Amino acid sequence: MEFFIITGIKAALVAFVLLTTAAYLVWIERKVLAHIQLRVGPYRVGPHGLLQPLADLIKLVTKEGVLPAQVNKFYYLLAPFLAVALALVSISVIPFGKQVEVFGYKTYLELANVNLGILVILAISSVSVYAVALGGWASNNKYALLGGLRSSAQMISYELPLALAIVSPLLMCNTLSLREIAEAQAGFYFGLIPKWHIFQMPMPQLLAFIVFLIAGFAETNRVPFDLPEAENELVAGFHTEYSSTNFAAFFTAEYCNMVTISAVATHLFLGGWNPPLPEVISNWIPPAIFVGFSLLAFYHATQTSPTRPWDKYTFPVLGVVLLGLAGIFTLPLLRDALTPLFWFAAKTGAILFLFIWVRGTLPRFRYDQLMKFTWTFLFPVSVVQLLATGILVAIVN
């Protein structure tokens, strides 16, 4: 009975955190892009525009859902549901931290402790192509169909270098379990350099990490690989005929997939929840960061301008919350469970920021350039990387 209660609580928490993260990734992306382009970004709905995701959700849910004439209704409605369902299922096999004890019951910080976790994620990502292809085909629209076909070709093509980049670190640790992969990267060289796969001998996986990230951008249809929804040539790509909640479902799936790709990259190449510095130092970094940002918030509260009157209220509240978090991370009972979670979230967040940064700085590929890049450059590089890793691992072992 305890197992089902704990699992139910974890499922609710993971779904809430993932969907909230996906919603606020939109806000963060708009803010970051605004700063890159010297704009303000969302600001009017709530303090600093923090309620903008809620406003967008209310708008999309209450908007009339238009069902175009002569669509294949079953598959038309199945496509967005399939996209969101597969995005949510993928995150269920990703561990977020070490084993913890809750009211005397020991549990892992993950929904499903699957020994073949990375294989499950690859299988789900392969099936997710159908959601986009179905959306384009079932819409009975030539532009949507063309967008769906482009997306299918792109996602299938980039799955090959993505899978080959994944295999390289798997050879290093000889397991398919994401938890065991993270545990295999614990420790330090010379007491300072972390044994993450991008640094780990006999074959540092920095090149595989770069290949994985590039393929991950393409798999999630992000700039500069967002050809399936290139509005300047295809109206809006595969989701041209979708509106209301169905339209929102596709974008929810996109941002959830960004989180999944970032979390998998963290586990495979960046040590999972393992800290970048020895435990004696790394345990005090989270509270120091929270205290630093708290002091910065209090400072900005004293520098408010007439055009931003709410700052004198919002910044002190933020400062108090950050001080509270700093205090929580210093408690011995909670520190051992929360610190690994902090490092995992920090690494995943850094990769998510990279997704946004690239969108604000790089132009889009032409379709022929996109396909040529994967087959004539990325695929051969990933094969050479895999062969080199296999040879060195075989020699050492």
C-alpha positions as CSV (number, residue, x, y, z in Angstrom):
1,M,0.0,0.0,0.0
2,E,2.8,2.4,0.8
3,F,4.3,1.8,-2.6
4,F,1.2,2.9,-4.4
5,I,0.7,6.0,-2.2
6,I,4.3,7.1,-2.7
7,T,4.2,6.4,-6.4
8,G,1.0,8.3,-6.7
9,I,2.5,11.3,-4.9
10,K,5.6,11.2,-7.1
11,A,3.6,10.9,-10.3
12,A,1.5,14.0,-9.3
13,L,4.6,16.0,-8.3
14,V,6.5,15.0,-11.5
15,A,3.5,15.9,-13.7
16,F,3.0,19.2,-11.9
17,V,6.7,20.2,-12.0
18,L,7.1,19.2,-15.6
19,L,4.0,21.0,-16.9
20,T,4.8,24.1,-14.8
21,T,8.4,24.0,-16.1
22,A,7.2,23.7,-19.6
23,A,4.8,26.7,-19.1
24,Y,7.4,28.9,-17.5
25,L,10.1,27.9,-20.1
26,V,7.9,29.9,-22.5
27,W,8.1,32.9,-20.2
28,I,11.9,32.5,-19.7
29,E,12.4,32.1,-23.4
30,R,10.5,35.3,-24.2
31,K,12.4,37.2,-21.5
32,V,15.8,35.9,-22.6
33,L,15.1,36.6,-26.3
34,A,13.8,40.1,-25.3
35,H,17.1,40.8,-23.5
36,I,19.1,39.5,-26.5
37,Q,17.1,41.8,-28.8
38,L,17.1,44.8,-26.3
39,R,13.3,44.5,-25.6
40,V,11.3,44.2,-22.3
41,G,9.4,41.0,-23.0
42,P,6.3,39.9,-21.0
43,Y,5.8,42.5,-18.2
44,R,2.2,43.6,-17.7
45,V,0.5,40.4,-16.6
46,G,1.6,39.9,-13.0
47,P,4.9,41.0,-11.4
48,H,7.5,41.0,-14.2
49,G,5.0,39.1,-16.4
50,L,5.1,36.0,-14.2
51,L,1.4,35.3,-14.7
52,Q,1.8,35.5,-18.5
53,P,1.9,31.6,-18.9
54,L,-1.4,31.4,-16.9
55,A,-3.0,34.1,-19.1
56,D,-1.9,32.2,-22.2
57,L,-3.3,29.0,-20.8
58,I,-6.7,30.6,-20.0
59,K,-6.8,32.2,-23.5
60,L,-6.1,28.9,-25.2
61,V,-8.5,26.8,-23.1
62,T,-11.4,29.3,-23.5
63,K,-10.7,29.8,-27.2
64,E,-13.1,28.2,-29.7
65,G,-11.7,24.9,-31.0
66,V,-12.2,25.0,-34.8
67,L,-12.5,21.6,-36.5
68,P,-11.7,22.1,-40.2
69,A,-14.0,20.5,-42.8
70,Q,-13.1,17.1,-44.3
71,V,-10.3,16.3,-41.8
72,N,-9.8,12.8,-40.5
73,K,-11.3,13.6,-37.1
74,F,-10.0,10.6,-35.2
75,Y,-6.3,11.0,-36.2
76,Y,-6.7,14.8,-36.2
77,L,-7.5,14.7,-32.5
78,L,-5.2,11.8,-31.8
79,A,-2.0,13.6,-32.9
80,P,-1.8,16.3,-30.2
81,F,-2.9,13.8,-27.5
82,L,-0.2,11.4,-28.7
83,A,2.4,14.2,-28.7
84,V,1.7,15.2,-25.0
85,A,1.3,11.6,-23.8
86,L,4.6,10.5,-25.2
87,A,6.4,13.6,-23.8
88,L,5.0,12.9,-20.3
89,V,5.8,9.2,-20.5
90,S,9.5,9.9,-21.4
91,I,10.2,11.7,-18.2
92,S,8.9,8.9,-16.0
93,V,12.1,6.8,-16.4
94,I,14.5,9.7,-15.7
95,P,16.0,9.7,-12.1
96,F,16.4,13.1,-10.4
97,G,18.5,12.3,-7.5
98,K,19.7,9.7,-5.0
99,Q,17.6,7.3,-2.9
100,V,15.7,9.2,-0.1
101,E,13.7,8.1,3.0
102,V,10.1,9.4,3.4
103,F,8.5,8.5,6.7
104,G,10.7,5.4,7.0
105,Y,10.0,4.3,3.5
106,K,13.0,4.3,1.1
107,T,12.3,5.4,-2.5
108,Y,14.2,6.6,-5.5
109,L,13.6,10.1,-6.9
110,E,12.0,8.8,-10.1
111,L,8.7,7.3,-11.2
112,A,10.0,4.0,-12.6
113,N,13.4,2.5,-11.9
114,V,13.9,0.8,-15.3
115,N,17.1,-1.0,-16.0
116,L,16.7,-0.2,-19.7
117,G,15.7,3.5,-19.2
118,I,17.7,4.9,-22.0
119,L,16.3,2.3,-24.4
120,V,12.7,3.3,-23.3
121,I,13.4,6.9,-24.1
122,L,14.8,6.1,-27.5
123,A,11.8,4.0,-28.3
124,I,9.4,6.7,-27.2
125,S,11.2,9.4,-29.2
126,S,11.0,7.2,-32.3
127,V,7.2,6.8,-31.9
128,S,6.7,10.5,-31.3
129,V,7.4,11.1,-35.0
130,Y,3.9,9.7,-35.7
131,A,2.3,12.6,-33.7
132,V,3.7,15.2,-36.0
133,A,3.2,13.1,-39.2
134,L,-0.4,12.3,-38.2
135,G,-1.1,16.0,-37.4
136,G,0.0,17.0,-40.9
137,W,-1.7,14.2,-42.8
138,A,-5.0,14.3,-40.9
139,S,-5.4,18.1,-41.4
140,N,-6.3,17.7,-45.1
141,N,-4.1,20.7,-45.8
142,K,-1.2,20.6,-48.3
143,Y,0.9,23.0,-46.3
144,A,0.3,20.9,-43.1
145,L,1.1,17.7,-45.0
146,L,4.3,19.1,-46.4
147,G,5.3,20.3,-42.9
148,G,4.6,16.8,-41.5
149,L,6.6,15.1,-44.2
150,R,9.5,17.5,-43.6
151,S,9.3,16.8,-39.9
152,S,9.3,13.0,-40.4
153,A,12.3,13.0,-42.6
154,Q,14.2,15.4,-40.2
155,M,13.4,13.5,-37.0
156,I,14.1,10.1,-38.5
157,S,17.4,11.3,-40.0
158,Y,18.7,12.9,-36.8
159,E,17.7,9.9,-34.7
160,L,20.7,8.1,-36.2
161,P,23.5,10.4,-34.9
162,L,21.5,10.9,-31.7
163,A,21.5,7.1,-31.0
164,L,25.2,6.8,-32.0
165,A,26.1,9.6,-29.6
166,I,24.2,7.9,-26.8
167,V,26.0,4.5,-27.4
168,S,29.5,6.0,-26.8
169,P,28.9,6.8,-23.1
170,L,27.0,3.5,-22.7
171,L,30.2,1.7,-23.8
172,M,32.1,3.5,-21.1
173,C,29.9,2.4,-18.2
174,N,28.4,-0.9,-19.7
175,T,24.8,-0.3,-18.6
176,L,21.5,1.0,-20.0
177,S,20.2,2.2,-16.6
178,L,20.3,6.0,-16.3
179,R,20.7,5.7,-12.5
180,E,23.8,3.4,-12.9
181,I,25.1,5.7,-15.6
182,A,25.0,8.7,-13.2
183,E,26.5,6.6,-10.4
184,A,29.4,5.5,-12.7
185,Q,30.4,9.2,-13.1
186,A,30.9,9.8,-9.4
187,G,34.3,10.8,-8.1
188,F,37.2,13.1,-9.2
189,Y,40.5,12.9,-11.0
190,F,43.3,14.4,-8.8
191,G,40.6,15.4,-6.3
192,L,39.4,18.2,-8.6
193,I,38.3,17.1,-12.2
194,P,34.9,15.4,-12.1
195,K,34.7,11.9,-13.7
196,W,31.9,13.0,-15.9
197,H,31.8,11.3,-19.3
198,I,32.9,14.5,-21.1
199,F,36.2,14.2,-19.0
200,Q,36.3,10.5,-18.3
201,M,39.1,8.3,-19.6
202,P,40.0,6.4,-21.7
203,M,37.8,8.4,-24.2
204,P,36.4,11.8,-23.1
205,Q,32.9,12.1,-24.7
206,L,33.0,15.9,-25.4
207,L,32.4,15.3,-29.2
208,A,29.6,12.9,-28.5
209,F,28.0,15.5,-26.2
210,I,28.1,18.1,-29.0
211,V,26.7,15.6,-31.5
212,F,23.9,14.7,-29.1
213,L,23.0,18.3,-28.5
214,I,22.9,19.1,-32.2
215,A,20.7,16.1,-32.9
216,G,18.6,17.0,-29.8
217,F,17.9,20.4,-31.3
218,A,16.7,18.8,-34.5
219,E,14.6,16.1,-32.6
220,T,12.7,18.9,-30.8
221,N,12.3,21.0,-33.9
222,R,14.2,23.9,-32.4
223,V,16.1,26.7,-34.2
224,P,18.1,26.3,-36.4
225,F,16.3,23.0,-37.2
226,D,12.7,24.2,-36.9
227,L,11.8,23.5,-40.6
228,P,8.6,21.6,-39.7
229,E,7.1,24.9,-38.5
230,A,8.9,27.4,-40.6
231,E,6.2,30.0,-40.8
232,N,8.0,32.0,-43.4
233,E,7.6,29.2,-46.0
234,L,4.9,26.8,-44.7
235,V,2.3,29.1,-42.9
236,A,2.8,27.2,-39.6
237,G,3.9,23.8,-40.7
238,F,2.2,20.6,-39.5
239,H,0.0,22.4,-37.0
240,T,-1.5,24.9,-39.4
241,E,-5.1,23.7,-38.9
242,Y,-4.9,23.4,-35.1
243,S,-6.3,25.9,-32.6
244,S,-7.2,26.2,-29.0
245,T,-6.1,23.3,-26.7
246,N,-5.0,21.1,-29.6
247,F,-2.5,23.9,-30.7
248,A,-1.3,24.2,-27.1
249,A,-0.8,20.5,-26.8
250,F,1.9,20.5,-29.6
251,F,3.8,23.3,-27.9
252,T,3.5,21.7,-24.5
253,A,5.0,18.5,-26.0
254,E,7.8,20.5,-27.6
255,Y,8.9,22.1,-24.3
256,C,8.5,18.8,-22.4
257,N,10.7,17.2,-24.9
258,M,13.3,19.9,-24.4
259,V,13.3,19.1,-20.7
260,T,13.7,15.4,-21.4
261,I,16.6,15.9,-23.9
262,S,18.3,18.2,-21.4
263,A,17.9,15.7,-18.5
264,V,19.2,12.8,-20.6
265,A,22.2,14.9,-21.7
266,T,22.9,15.6,-18.1
267,H,22.8,12.0,-17.1
268,L,24.8,10.7,-20.1
269,F,27.6,13.3,-20.2
270,L,27.5,15.7,-17.2
271,G,27.4,13.3,-14.3
272,G,23.7,13.4,-13.5
273,W,23.3,14.7,-9.9
274,N,27.0,14.4,-9.1
275,P,28.5,17.8,-8.1
276,P,31.3,19.5,-10.1
277,L,33.4,19.9,-7.0
278,P,34.2,17.7,-4.0
279,E,31.3,17.3,-1.5
280,V,33.0,19.4,1.2
281,I,32.7,22.4,-1.2
282,S,29.7,21.6,-3.3
283,N,27.4,21.2,-0.3
284,W,27.8,24.9,0.5
285,I,27.5,26.2,-3.0
286,P,23.7,26.1,-3.3
287,P,23.1,28.1,0.0
288,A,25.8,30.6,-1.1
289,I,24.0,31.1,-4.5
290,F,20.6,31.6,-2.8
291,V,22.1,34.1,-0.3
292,G,23.9,36.0,-3.1
293,F,20.7,36.3,-5.2
294,S,18.8,37.2,-2.1
295,L,21.1,40.1,-1.4
296,L,20.8,41.1,-5.1
297,A,17.0,41.1,-4.8
298,F,17.2,43.3,-1.7
299,Y,19.5,45.7,-3.5
300,H,17.2,46.0,-6.5
301,A,14.3,46.7,-4.1
302,T,16.1,49.9,-3.1
303,Q,16.7,51.0,-6.7
304,T,13.1,51.0,-7.9
305,S,12.0,53.5,-10.5
306,P,8.6,55.3,-10.9
307,T,7.9,53.1,-14.0
308,R,8.3,49.9,-12.0
309,P,6.5,50.6,-8.6
310,W,5.9,46.9,-7.9
311,D,9.6,46.2,-7.6
312,K,9.7,47.5,-4.0
313,Y,7.3,44.8,-3.0
314,T,8.2,41.9,-5.3
315,F,12.0,42.0,-4.8
316,P,11.9,41.8,-1.0
317,V,9.5,38.9,-1.2
318,L,11.8,37.1,-3.6
319,G,14.8,37.9,-1.3
320,V,13.0,36.3,1.7
321,V,12.1,33.2,-0.3
322,L,15.7,32.8,-1.4
323,L,17.0,33.2,2.2
324,G,14.5,30.5,3.2
325,L,15.8,28.2,0.5
326,A,19.4,28.9,1.7
327,G,18.4,27.9,5.2
328,I,16.7,24.7,4.0
329,F,19.9,23.6,2.1
330,T,21.9,24.0,5.3
331,L,19.8,21.5,7.3
332,P,21.7,18.2,7.5
333,L,18.5,16.1,7.3
334,L,17.5,17.8,4.0
335,R,20.8,18.7,2.5
336,D,21.8,15.1,1.5
337,A,18.6,14.7,-0.5
338,L,18.2,18.3,-1.9
339,T,21.9,19.0,-3.0
340,P,22.0,16.2,-5.7
341,L,18.6,17.4,-6.9
342,F,19.9,21.0,-7.1
343,W,22.9,20.0,-9.2
344,F,20.8,17.9,-11.5
345,A,18.3,20.8,-12.0
346,A,21.2,23.3,-12.5
347,K,22.8,21.2,-15.2
348,T,19.5,20.6,-16.9
349,G,18.6,24.3,-16.7
350,A,21.9,25.3,-18.2
351,I,21.2,23.1,-21.3
352,L,17.7,24.5,-21.5
353,F,19.2,28.0,-21.5
354,L,21.4,26.9,-24.4
355,F,18.3,26.0,-26.3
356,I,17.0,29.5,-25.8
357,W,20.3,31.2,-26.5
358,V,20.7,29.4,-29.8
359,R,17.2,30.4,-30.9
360,G,18.1,34.0,-30.3
361,T,21.4,33.9,-32.2
362,L,21.4,31.4,-35.1
363,P,19.5,31.6,-38.4
364,R,17.4,28.8,-39.7
365,F,18.9,26.2,-42.2
366,R,17.5,25.6,-45.6
367,Y,15.9,22.1,-45.8
368,D,18.6,20.8,-48.2
369,Q,21.3,22.1,-45.9
370,L,19.6,20.5,-42.9
371,M,19.5,17.0,-44.5
372,K,23.0,17.4,-46.0
373,F,24.4,18.3,-42.6
374,T,23.2,15.2,-40.9
375,W,24.1,12.7,-43.6
376,T,27.4,14.1,-44.8
377,F,28.8,15.4,-41.5
378,L,27.0,14.6,-38.3
379,F,26.4,10.9,-39.1
380,P,30.1,10.2,-40.2
381,V,31.4,12.1,-37.2
382,S,29.2,10.1,-34.7
383,V,30.3,6.8,-36.3
384,V,34.0,7.7,-36.0
385,Q,33.5,8.8,-32.4
386,L,31.7,5.5,-31.6
387,L,34.5,3.4,-33.3
388,A,37.2,5.3,-31.4
389,T,35.4,4.8,-28.1
390,G,34.8,1.1,-28.7
391,I,38.5,0.5,-29.6
392,L,39.9,2.4,-26.6
393,V,37.4,0.8,-24.2
394,A,38.3,-2.7,-25.5
395,I,42.1,-2.0,-25.2
396,V,41.8,-0.7,-21.6
397,N,39.4,-3.4,-20.4
